[in-house]
């Protein structure tokens, strides 16, 4: 008889790779040297953050969602979500 609300935890998306980042996971980066429109940048892991800071293009990194979408490597685009 107890009512138990089911809260939906919001998954963020990695800025570089497009991978889902679950609550409490991932790396957060706050750029301090430049004025940014986004105060906090969210990354799935340190590898994504380092590649972003090296200004690598995610369209040429083979494991990113952006690369896989552009080159039609996924059977279903909604599969990663």
C-alpha positions in Angstrom: 0.0 0.0 0.0 3.0 2.2 0.1 3.4 4.5 -2.9 6.9 4.4 -4.2 7.7 7.0 -6.9 9.9 5.9 -9.7 12.4 8.6 -10.4 14.0 8.7 -13.9 17.7 9.3 -13.7 18.8 11.5 -16.5 21.6 10.2 -18.6 23.9 12.9 -20.1 25.8 12.5 -23.3 29.6 12.7 -23.7 30.5 15.9 -25.5 33.3 14.1 -27.6 32.2 10.5 -28.1 28.4 10.8 -27.8 28.4 7.8 -25.4 25.8 7.9 -22.6 27.1 9.0 -19.2 25.1 7.7 -16.3 24.7 9.7 -13.1 27.8 9.6 -10.9 30.0 8.5 -13.7 32.2 10.2 -16.3 34.5 13.2 -16.1 33.5 16.8 -15.8 35.7 19.6 -17.1 35.3 23.3 -16.4 37.2 25.5 -18.9 38.7 28.4 -16.9 41.0 30.2 -19.5 38.3 30.9 -22.1 34.7 32.2 -21.8 32.5 29.3 -22.7 28.8 29.0 -23.4 28.8 25.7 -21.5 30.1 26.1 -18.0 30.6 22.3 -17.5 31.7 19.9 -20.2 30.8 16.2 -19.6 33.0 13.4 -20.9 32.4 9.6 -20.6 36.1 8.9 -19.7 39.5 10.5 -19.5 40.3 9.3 -23.0 37.5 11.4 -24.4 38.5 14.4 -22.4 42.1 14.2 -23.5 41.2 13.9 -27.1 38.9 16.9 -26.8 41.6 19.0 -25.2 44.0 18.0 -28.0 41.3 19.4 -30.4 40.9 16.1 -32.2 37.9 15.7 -34.5 35.4 13.1 -33.3 34.4 12.5 -37.0 37.8 10.8 -37.6 38.1 8.8 -34.4 36.7 5.4 -35.3 35.1 4.5 -32.0 33.0 7.6 -31.6 29.2 7.7 -32.3 29.7 10.6 -34.7 32.1 8.5 -36.9 29.9 5.5 -36.8 26.9 7.6 -37.9 28.7 9.3 -40.7 30.2 6.1 -42.1 27.0 4.0 -41.6 28.7 1.5 -39.3 25.6 1.1 -37.0 22.7 -1.1 -38.1 20.3 1.1 -36.0 21.2 4.7 -35.1 19.1 4.6 -31.9 21.0 1.5 -30.7 23.5 3.6 -28.7 20.8 5.5 -26.8 
